[in-house]
């Protein structure tokens, strides 16, 4: 499964980062620009030149989206991909692209991924940057197969969407960037993760993930 050697340290840093963001924003994921989290990270730039942005692709909904490509040997599956309800399917699609963008960023060792910023904001964006940075620090990427299943969407009166889903990481691993060695680990209860996300549609029509919490080893997701 996709554990890292610095998991505890990264988790502590993530908690502090999210707490700082929420204290400054009053815990709200509404209002403001979709680039708020991105600007905060950019403000801490050391001057290093960022990798080139992904080329945009015009999709059937008319939105210019960044092209996302998974690392070699990395596979993500989503169940269900569609439900037949257009609004629900839009949430599922953008959530899937957000997760794919994170894996792409890990593969490219690029915490400042434009694709991740495109599909997330606020606490979720900052958490993603912290998570990707942990892989970069460890010198590892991702490989294998992760299955996201039982994806269920609900809509709130404030216009936001809730998305609860499970992840099966029993066949997903980390891989050393330099040596190419795959860190194969045995499947366990902790290979299954429960996610609870909050998304909000921005002015471009993209359902950005604004908050994300997870519970590794959740009984809800066990086979």
C-alpha positions as CSV (number, residue, x, y, z in Angstrom):
1,X,0.0,0.0,0.0
2,X,1.1,3.6,-0.5
3,X,2.6,4.5,2.8
4,X,5.6,6.7,3.1
5,X,8.5,6.7,5.5
6,X,7.6,10.2,6.7
7,X,3.9,9.6,7.1
8,X,3.7,10.8,10.7
9,X,5.7,13.9,10.0
10,X,3.8,14.8,6.9
11,X,0.5,14.2,8.7
12,X,1.5,16.6,11.5
13,X,2.5,19.2,9.0
14,X,-0.7,18.8,7.1
15,X,-2.7,19.2,10.3
16,X,-0.9,22.4,11.2
17,X,-1.3,23.8,7.6
18,X,-5.0,23.1,7.5
19,X,-5.5,24.5,11.0
20,X,-3.8,27.7,9.9
21,X,-5.9,28.0,6.8
22,X,-9.2,27.4,8.6
23,X,-8.3,29.9,11.4
24,X,-7.7,32.5,8.7
25,X,-10.8,31.7,6.7
26,X,-13.2,31.0,9.5
27,X,-13.5,27.4,8.4
28,X,-15.6,28.3,5.3
29,X,-15.1,26.9,1.9
30,X,-17.5,29.5,0.3
31,X,-16.7,32.8,-1.4
32,X,-13.4,34.2,-2.5
33,X,-11.3,33.2,-5.5
34,X,-10.6,29.6,-6.5
35,X,-6.9,30.6,-6.5
36,X,-6.6,31.5,-2.8
37,X,-4.7,28.4,-1.7
38,X,-2.5,28.5,-4.8
39,X,-1.5,32.2,-4.1
40,X,-0.5,31.3,-0.5
41,X,1.9,28.6,-1.7
42,X,3.2,30.9,-4.5
43,X,4.0,33.6,-1.9
44,X,6.4,31.2,-0.2
45,X,8.3,30.5,-3.5
46,X,12.0,30.5,-3.1
47,X,12.5,31.7,-6.6
48,X,13.0,28.3,-8.3
49,X,11.5,28.1,-11.7
50,X,8.3,26.0,-11.8
51,X,7.8,23.2,-14.4
52,X,5.8,24.1,-17.4
53,X,2.0,24.0,-17.1
54,X,0.1,21.1,-18.7
55,X,-1.4,21.9,-22.0
56,X,-5.2,22.6,-21.8
57,X,-7.7,20.3,-23.4
58,X,-11.1,21.5,-24.4
59,X,-13.6,18.9,-23.2
60,X,-17.2,18.2,-24.3
61,X,-18.5,20.6,-21.6
62,X,-16.5,23.4,-23.2
63,X,-14.1,23.8,-20.3
64,X,-10.4,24.2,-21.0
65,X,-8.9,21.5,-18.7
66,X,-5.3,20.6,-18.1
67,X,-4.2,17.4,-19.7
68,X,-3.4,14.8,-16.9
69,X,-1.3,11.8,-17.5
70,X,-0.6,9.1,-14.8
71,X,2.9,7.9,-14.0
72,X,4.1,4.8,-15.9
73,X,2.7,1.7,-14.2
74,X,0.1,3.7,-12.2
75,X,-3.6,2.8,-12.6
76,X,-6.7,4.3,-11.0
77,X,-10.2,3.0,-11.4
78,X,-13.4,4.6,-10.3
79,X,-16.7,2.9,-9.4
80,X,-19.1,4.2,-10.4
81,X,-17.7,6.5,-13.1
82,X,-21.2,7.7,-14.0
83,X,-24.7,7.4,-12.7
84,X,-26.8,8.9,-15.4
85,X,-27.5,12.1,-13.5
86,X,-25.6,14.9,-15.2
87,X,-24.9,17.0,-12.1
88,X,-23.8,14.0,-10.0
89,X,-21.6,12.8,-12.9
90,X,-19.9,16.2,-13.2
91,X,-18.9,15.9,-9.5
92,X,-17.6,12.4,-10.0
93,X,-15.6,13.3,-13.1
94,X,-13.9,16.3,-11.5
95,X,-13.1,14.3,-8.3
96,X,-11.5,11.6,-10.4
97,X,-9.4,14.2,-12.3
98,X,-8.3,15.7,-9.0
99,X,-7.1,12.3,-7.8
100,X,-5.4,11.6,-11.1
101,X,-3.8,15.1,-11.0
102,X,-2.3,14.3,-7.5
103,X,-0.7,11.0,-8.8
104,X,0.6,12.9,-11.9
105,X,2.2,15.5,-9.6
106,X,3.8,12.8,-7.5
107,X,5.1,11.1,-10.7
108,X,6.6,14.4,-11.9
109,X,7.8,15.3,-8.3
110,X,6.0,18.6,-8.7
111,X,4.1,19.9,-5.6
112,X,3.1,23.1,-7.5
113,X,1.1,21.2,-10.2
114,X,-1.2,23.4,-12.1
115,X,-3.6,20.5,-12.6
116,X,-3.9,20.0,-8.8
117,X,-4.6,23.7,-8.4
118,X,-7.2,23.5,-11.2
119,X,-9.2,20.8,-9.4
120,X,-8.8,21.9,-5.8
121,X,-8.7,25.0,-3.5
122,X,-8.4,26.0,0.1
123,X,-7.6,23.3,2.6
124,X,-7.8,20.5,0.0
125,X,-5.3,22.2,-2.2
126,X,-2.8,23.0,0.7
127,X,-3.2,19.4,1.9
128,X,-2.5,18.1,-1.6
129,X,0.7,20.2,-1.8
130,X,1.8,18.9,1.5
131,X,1.1,15.3,0.6
132,X,2.9,15.5,-2.8
133,X,5.8,17.2,-1.1
134,X,6.2,14.2,1.2
135,X,6.7,11.9,-1.7
136,X,9.2,14.3,-3.2
137,X,11.1,14.4,0.0
138,X,11.2,10.6,0.3
139,X,12.3,10.3,-3.4
140,X,9.4,8.0,-4.3
141,X,6.6,7.9,-6.8
142,X,3.5,5.8,-7.1
143,X,2.7,2.6,-9.1
144,X,0.3,-0.3,-9.1
145,X,-3.5,-0.1,-9.0
146,X,-5.8,1.9,-6.6
147,X,-9.5,1.3,-6.8
148,X,-11.9,4.0,-5.7
149,X,-15.4,2.6,-5.1
150,X,-18.8,3.2,-3.4
151,X,-18.6,6.8,-4.6
152,X,-21.7,8.6,-3.3
153,X,-22.6,12.3,-4.0
154,X,-25.0,14.5,-2.0
155,X,-25.9,18.1,-2.6
156,X,-26.3,20.8,0.0
157,X,-28.6,23.9,0.0
158,X,-25.5,26.2,-0.1
159,X,-24.6,24.7,-3.6
160,X,-21.7,22.6,-2.4
161,X,-21.5,18.8,-2.9
162,X,-20.4,16.1,-0.5
163,X,-18.6,13.0,-1.8
164,X,-18.0,9.9,0.3
165,X,-16.0,7.1,-1.2
166,X,-13.5,4.3,-0.4
167,X,-10.1,3.5,-1.7
168,X,-8.5,0.0,-2.1
169,X,-4.7,0.5,-2.0
170,X,-3.9,-3.2,-1.5
171,X,-2.3,-3.3,-5.0
172,X,-0.9,0.3,-5.0
173,X,2.7,0.8,-4.0
174,X,5.5,3.4,-3.8
175,X,8.5,3.2,-6.1
176,X,12.0,4.6,-5.6
177,X,12.5,7.4,-8.2
178,X,16.3,6.7,-8.6
179,X,16.5,2.9,-8.4
180,X,13.0,2.1,-9.8
181,X,12.6,-0.4,-7.0
182,X,8.9,-1.0,-6.1
183,X,8.2,-1.1,-2.4
184,X,5.7,-4.0,-2.3
185,X,3.8,-4.3,1.0
186,X,1.3,-6.8,2.2
187,X,-2.4,-5.9,2.1
188,X,-3.8,-5.2,5.5
189,X,-6.8,-3.4,7.1
190,X,-5.0,-0.1,6.6
191,X,-5.0,-0.7,2.8
192,X,-8.6,0.5,2.8
193,X,-9.3,4.2,3.2
194,X,-12.6,6.1,3.7
195,X,-12.7,9.6,2.2
196,X,-15.2,12.4,2.9
197,X,-14.8,15.3,0.6
198,X,-16.5,18.7,0.0
199,X,-16.6,20.2,-3.5
200,X,-17.8,23.6,-4.8
201,X,-18.4,24.6,-8.4
202,X,-16.3,27.6,-9.5
203,X,-17.1,30.2,-12.0
204,X,-15.5,28.1,-14.8
205,X,-17.9,25.3,-14.0
206,X,-15.3,23.0,-12.4
207,X,-16.2,21.1,-9.2
208,X,-13.2,21.9,-7.1
209,X,-12.4,19.8,-3.9
210,X,-12.2,22.3,-1.0
211,X,-11.9,19.9,1.9
212,X,-11.0,16.3,2.3
213,X,-10.8,14.1,5.3
214,X,-9.8,10.4,5.4
215,X,-9.9,7.4,7.8
216,X,-7.3,4.7,7.0
217,X,-8.5,1.2,8.1
218,X,-12.2,2.2,8.2
219,X,-14.5,-0.6,8.8
220,X,-16.9,0.8,6.1
221,X,-14.4,0.1,3.3
222,X,-13.1,-3.4,4.3
223,X,-13.7,-6.2,1.8
